[in-house]
Amino acid sequence: MTDVWDASLNNHAYTHYTPNGAARLDRIYATDDIRKQKTGVETLVAAFTDHLAVLLRVHLSISFTRRGRGRWYLNTSYLVDPKFQDKLKTSWTEWRKHVALFPSIVHWWELDVKRKVKILFTSEGTERNSDRTRLEDFYYSAIYDAIQEPIPHTQKITTLKKLKAKLIRLNSKHRQKIMLDMGEQDNMIGENPSLYHLIKVRKLQAIRTIKTICDDQDITYTETFDIMNVFTIHFRKKFSPIHMDGESASLLLNCELRKATQEMNAALNDPITIDELRNSISKGKSHKAPGHNGIGLGFYKTSWEEMKHDLLQTLNCMYIDGTILAR
């Protein structure tokens, strides 16, 4: 076993500092085989400790399943903020003024509203991340100043603990999004994200990641490109046009199948009511099946009072008039 650090005259790699000097107390030992695969080693500043963190980079010749870029989906945690709710109400009032510019309310909903909803939530996330970064930098600067300030030790410890609590609270709010992927049994109302939730999300990602797959010829693939190719071929075959036998279709129609009565047809042709729409939305889970646009039921539940009439009119236009866009 040998130390992974490459000592030199210009790179001493001190990991522990005192008022009187510096030393390297930490060691990372590895076998010669791992050392040969090392690509770099360096020290990084770590918070709440007088030691530096040692970062070791190792190249492993192992095939990993790379996760592709995920789809954008709406962060419903913003909807809990009263300020953002007011911003959404104001924006929705402005968006409704553009309905007359589109051929139908379906075109307005699909081509204008959904796009602007995504822009609104994306800009909100960007603004919050920027504010969080600046505030985090301010807290770390305050910690550094508190350490350097010549004050009694007990007072310094109290100040550092307060700043540490603020940093934890700040990052806890930032990690609210991981709660969207939690099941109801793991998510309590008003609960802040913890290490348990973070580990749970990592495990869910590992479980959902497809690492091996077999094609129709029972050939196993482990590379990311091959796995995607097998899926593409499978779905291309699954959803390809199916040849229909006209004679078999006629025999099926001549069977004594139960026919819908006039009352049934009339009920099917009735427009969707506001109560039916409310019941359908309230039954579904907030973070399930967001669709290709990333907007899930949580958005409609939270913004129900502002958009219920527009949503009802849109669905009836699709259901009664048959105005459905290709997308």
Secondary structure, 3 states (H helix, E strand, C coil): CEECCCCCCCCCCCCEEECCEEECCCCCEECHHHHHCEEEEEEEECCCCCEEEEEEEECCCCCCCCCCCCCCCCCHHHHHCHHHHHHHHHHHHHHHHHHHHCCCHHHHHHHHHHHHHHHHHHHHHHHHHHHHHHHHHHHHHHHHHHHHCCCCHHHHHHHHHHHHHHHHHHHHHHHHHHHHHCCHHHCCCCCCCCHHHHHHHHHHHHHHCCCCEECCCCCEECCHHHHHHHHHHHHHHHCCCCCCCHHHHHHHHCCCCCCCCHHHHHHHHCCCCHHHHHHHHHHCCCCCCCCCCCCCHHHHHHCHHHHHHHHHHHHHHHHHCCCCCCC
